[in-house]
Amino acid sequence: MRTAETAGTEHERVIGDFYSEFPYPWHVTRLARPHDPGLYAALISQELGDFTHTRMPRDARIWVPGCGVNQALITALRHPEATVVGSDVSEESLRMCAAAAEQVGAPNLELREEGIAGAPYRDEFDYVACTGVIHHNPDPGALLRSLAAALKPAGVLELMVYNDFHRREFTAFQEATRLIGRPQDIWYAKRLAAAFQGEGLLAERLRAEKDDPDVQFADTWLNPCERTYSVAALGDLAAGAGLALEAPCVSPLGRALGTYMWEVPLADDRLRERLEDLDDQVRWQVCNLLLFDRSPLLWFYARRAGNPLPRSQEAARDRAFLDTVMTRVESEEDVWILGPSGGYRPLERPARAGGDPGEFHDVVALADGSRSMRDVLAAAERTPGPQALRRLRTMVSTPAFPYLVARHAT
Ligand SMILES: C[S@@+](CC[C@H](N)C(=O)[O-])C[C@H]1O[C@@H](n2cnc3c(N)ncnc32)[C@H](O)[C@@H]1O
């Protein structure tokens, strides 16, 4: 499948071969397609603070570069009226994705074997989702410039790179195996892991993960290349590519880890106010530093510097949420489950999209489309401060917590 035009850089060949030997992540256990085709576009707009649902069109053109095995298919199913291009340098990951797409049916998905470095797109996509990819390349800034060029001026980039504080033991081990002279040799890396009798953070993690399945162990401990960032360093990288970080994005992984709020728990009202007064990116960096290993994944929405739409801060998104009349997500979704020996099979009956809103059950129940969220919170006898309000907004109205949509939603 690889042609002269799509061959990419020498490193893209290395990383493509690595992820063809160790495709990661493996097939997800569950795939779903909502019956409301505009649901996830609306939820993305909402996470960006746009409760009119115009930022992300439901018939968007979407690019998922470095899509791996699942991400392009998950995206195509979530946005059935969009056209989705998934690209990767790993032939095997693309083959696995195509096989799954064939089983569930995703006519709006096109897969391309293509490196980001030489990708030809200009002002083309409404949405680009690139998560866990550019940090596996020696020049992530160059790739980010390709992603920025591919965005329409008002387009949205969903970007995730590794957080410095999450990766120290892994990058240290990767570097050590490279110096020992057996890079990307899983057998050798696992031998080193089994033999190592040290103590401390790295040793403990290694002991816990040394028997993980090869594909998982390889992605974490053996990667040919890994760069890591702080919020500030990512902000600089983005600025160098003509981009600006816009808003945090809660991923399913962030939700599962329980670390997705860019807030520092502080038992001091004045200090909390001081933090709230900071520019968002500075506040996220303070959180990054103080929360340290518990700080969230660096998973953000970014926009082109010349984006004509007004740019808001998180506090403005919270106010917009309070002013919005919202209603419970009622959409059902078709579901496919991965069988024990591979292959997806459909569930007989559709499932309810979203599931249980947990601690915000009362808020979701009271949001019946008849009054603003400010009035809903009053009816629920909740008077959240700024941090609690942000948490509430995040946990009821975003793609990771799909419980409420603005009333005019499709
Ligand atoms: C850790 S996986 C993440 C896959 C997917 N983005 C996800 O979140 O599930 C990284 C993927 O990025 C791909 N990749 C890395 N560098 C790339 C590049 N320069 N161009 C295209 N794909 C790349 C790899 O082949 C691999 O499939």
The ligand as a Tripos MOL2 file, in Angstrom:
@<TRIPOS>MOLECULE
LIG
   27    29     1     0     0
SMALL
NO_CHARGES

@<TRIPOS>ATOM
      1 C1         -0.3680    5.2690   20.3660 C.3       1 LIG1
      2 S1         -1.0650    5.0670   18.7970 S.3       1 LIG1
      3 C2         -2.5250    6.1140   18.9640 C.3       1 LIG1
      4 C3         -3.6060    5.7510   17.9710 C.3       1 LIG1
      5 C4         -4.8330    6.6630   18.0120 C.3       1 LIG1
      6 N1         -4.5230    8.0410   17.7510 N.3       1 LIG1
      7 C5         -5.5770    6.5380   19.3170 C.2       1 LIG1
      8 O1         -5.5880    7.4990   20.1040 O.co2     1 LIG1
      9 O2         -6.1560    5.4700   19.5590 O.co2     1 LIG1
     10 C6         -0.0460    6.0830   17.7480 C.3       1 LIG1
     11 C7         -0.3740    5.9220   16.2660 C.3       1 LIG1
     12 O3          0.1800    7.0390   15.5440 O.3       1 LIG1
     13 C8          0.7480    6.5650   14.3420 C.3       1 LIG1
     14 N2          1.7640    7.5580   13.9340 N.ar      1 LIG1
     15 C9          2.8350    7.9750   14.6410 C.ar      1 LIG1
     16 N3          3.4970    8.9170   13.9650 N.ar      1 LIG1
     17 C10         2.8300    9.1160   12.8050 C.ar      1 LIG1
     18 C11         3.0300    9.9780   11.6880 C.ar      1 LIG1
     19 N4          4.0630   10.8120   11.6270 N.pl3     1 LIG1
     20 N5          2.1350    9.9310   10.6650 N.ar      1 LIG1
     21 C12         1.0630    9.0740   10.7250 C.ar      1 LIG1
     22 N6          0.8400    8.2300   11.7550 N.ar      1 LIG1
     23 C13         1.7110    8.2550   12.7790 C.ar      1 LIG1
     24 C14         1.2990    5.2040   14.7170 C.3       1 LIG1
     25 O4          1.5110    4.3900   13.6080 O.3       1 LIG1
     26 C15         0.2120    4.6750   15.6540 C.3       1 LIG1
     27 O5         -0.7740    3.9620   14.9550 O.3       1 LIG1
@<TRIPOS>BOND
     1     1     2 1
     2     2     3 1
     3     2    10 1
     4     3     4 1
     5     4     5 1
     6     5     6 1
     7     5     7 1
     8     7     8 2
     9     7     9 1
    10    10    11 1
    11    11    12 1
    12    11    26 1
    13    12    13 1
    14    13    14 1
    15    13    24 1
    16    14    15 ar
    17    14    23 ar
    18    15    16 ar
    19    16    17 ar
    20    17    18 ar
    21    17    23 ar
    22    18    19 1
    23    18    20 ar
    24    20    21 ar
    25    21    22 ar
    26    22    23 ar
    27    24    25 1
    28    24    26 1
    29    26    27 1
@<TRIPOS>SUBSTRUCTURE
     1 LIG1         1 GROUP 0 **** ****
